[in-house]
Amino acid sequence: MAGPGEHVGYFDPRVRAWMIAGLVIGHAQAMTGQAIGFLIIDRLGVTPLEALEPTGLVLMMGAGSALLAQWGLIPLLDLRPRALVLTGAALAAAGCVAIGTATSLYGIALGYALAALGFGFARPGFTAGSSLAVGPEAQGSVAGKVTSVNGAAFVLGPSIGVGLYELWRPLPYLGAAGGLAALLGYAWLTLRSSRQHAPEAFPAQ
């Protein structure tokens, strides 16, 4: 009978940088998504009821961009996890700045679509990079850590986003952009290509 497998902690050197990347990416996405309805109401000067249609448009564009990234561009470009995180963080940061400074519905929608495209790259990069950083005996433990990090981002992230919005309307988006920009530098220095682990995690058939 197979053993229970290797336990991997959040601060294990093999996955620590990936866990930090996942927390930053997840919180940035949760912060920006939660406040988007309020931003549309205030920027367009409409009532909450009137904001339903434009908010739906913005969210639909974001969902389409995320699907484009995950179903179309990632398989086409064949980027490795580190490149996915770096590319995604850069795109999401640019999108967040665009949302925070937009003054029209189309500006908000395009910015949100760009941010969602970035998150569509970065989150699969975090998941794959965490998995490929360890061998097959630790896959279960790492999968649990990835799930918990993704969930944790949506515990505090929405509240942080709304709280920052109450202080200053662009703040959730500019704050998320700042966090993603900091992640870019951190990820560039600490994330390593998982190529050396790939044969171990996915042995040849």
N, C-alpha and C positions, 0 to 999 in steps of 0.2 A: 504494500500500500504506500502511496506517495506521502511524503511528509507535509507538514503544514505550510511550507514555503518560508521564504526569508521576509522578516519584518524590516521595513524601511521607514525611518522617521522623517518628519518634515525638514529637519536640519541635516539630514544625511548629505554629505558633500556632493554626491552624484545628482541629487534632485533639488537641493536647496534653491539654487538660482531659478530653476523652472517654477518652483512653488511661489517664489516672490513675484516672478513675472505673471503667473496666473492670478495672484491676488490683485496686482495693479490693473491688469487688463479687465478683470471681472468688475472691480469697483468702478473703474472709469465707465464701463458700459452701463452698469446699473445706475450710476449718478446721472448720466446724460439722458437715459431713456425715461427715468421717472419724472424729470422736470419738463419734458418736451411739451406736454399739453399746456402747462402754465405759461411757458414761453410763447406759444402760439396765441393764447388769449391776450397776453400783454402786448406783444409786438404788433398784432393785427388789430388790436382794440375791439375785440368781439366778445360776445357773451359765451359762457361755457357751452350752451347749446349750439351756438353758431360755430364754435370751434371744433365740433365733433367731426365734420367732414374734412376740413384741412388737416386735423390731427391724424385722421385715418389715412389721408394721402401720404403724409410724411412717414408714418409707420409702415405703410405698404412699400414705399420706396426703400426704406431701410431693410425690410424683410427680403425684398427682391435682390438688393445688393449683397446681403449675406449669403443668399442661395447661389448667386452668381459666383461668389468667391469659392464656396465650398463644393459646389457641384460642377462648376465649369473651369474656373481659373486655376485652382490648386492642382487638379489632375493634369491640366494642359501645361502648366509651367513646371510641374514636378519639383517644387521647391522643398528643401529640407527644413526641419522644424525651426532651426535657428533663423534661417532666412524668412520663414513665415512670421515669426514673432517680430523680427526687425521691420519687415515690410509692413506688417499689419499695424504695429505701433506708430509708425511714421504716418501712414494713411489716416488712422483714427485720430491722431493728434491734429493733423491738418483739418479733418472734418469737424472736430470739436471747436477749433478756432473759428471756422466758417459759421458754425451754428451760433456761437456766442456773439459774433459781430454782424450777423445777418439782420436785415431790416424788412425783408419781404418773405412771403410764404415760399417762393421758389428758392430763395437763398437758404432758408432753413431746411427745405426738403433736400436740396443738393448737398448741403453740409452733412445732414443726417445720413444720406445715402453713402457719402464718402466715409464717414465714421463707421457705419455698419459694414462697409466693404473691408475696412481695416480690421474690425473685430472678427469678421468672417475669416480673415487670414490668421490673426494672432491666436485665437482660442484653439483651433485645431493644432497650431504649432506648439502651444503649451502642452496639450494632451499628448501629442505624438512624441515630443521631446522628453517629457517625463517618463513615458513608457520605454523609449529606446535608451534611456540613460542607465537602465538596469537590465539584468538578465532575466530569463524566463521564470526563475524561481521567485522573483520579487514582483511579478506583474500584478498579482492580486492586491498586495499591500499598496503599491503605487496607484493603482486604479481607485482604491478607496481614498487616498490622499487627494487625487485630482477631483473626485466627486465632492469631497468636503470643501475644497478651496472654491470650486464653482458655486457651491451653495452658500458659503460664507459671504461671498461678494454681494449676494442679494438679501442678506440680513441687515447689514448696516449701510450698504451703498445707496439704496433709495432714500433713506432718512438723511444721509449726508448730503445727497443731491438737493433735496428740498430745503434743508437748512441753509445751505450755501445760496440757494436761489433767493431765499428771503432776505439775505444780507445784501445781495447784488445780483440782478438777473443773469448777467453773463458768467457769474462766478463758477457754477458747476461745470460749465464747458471749458472755461479757461483753466480752471483747476485740474480738470481731467486731462487737458492738453499738456499742462505742466508735468503732471505725473507720468504721462506717456513719454514725454520728451526725456525725463529723467530715466525712465525705464530703457529707452534707446541706448543711452550711454552705459547703463549698468549691464544690459544684455550683451552689448557689443564686447564688453570686457570679460564677462563671466560665463555666458552661454557658450558651449562648445558643440561642434558638430557631433551628431550621434552616429556617424558612419561606423566608428569602431565598434559600436554595440549592436549595429543592425544585424549582422550575421548571427550573433548570439541570441538576439531576441526573436529573429525570424530565420531559423535554420533552413538551408536549402532543402527542397523536397527531392 
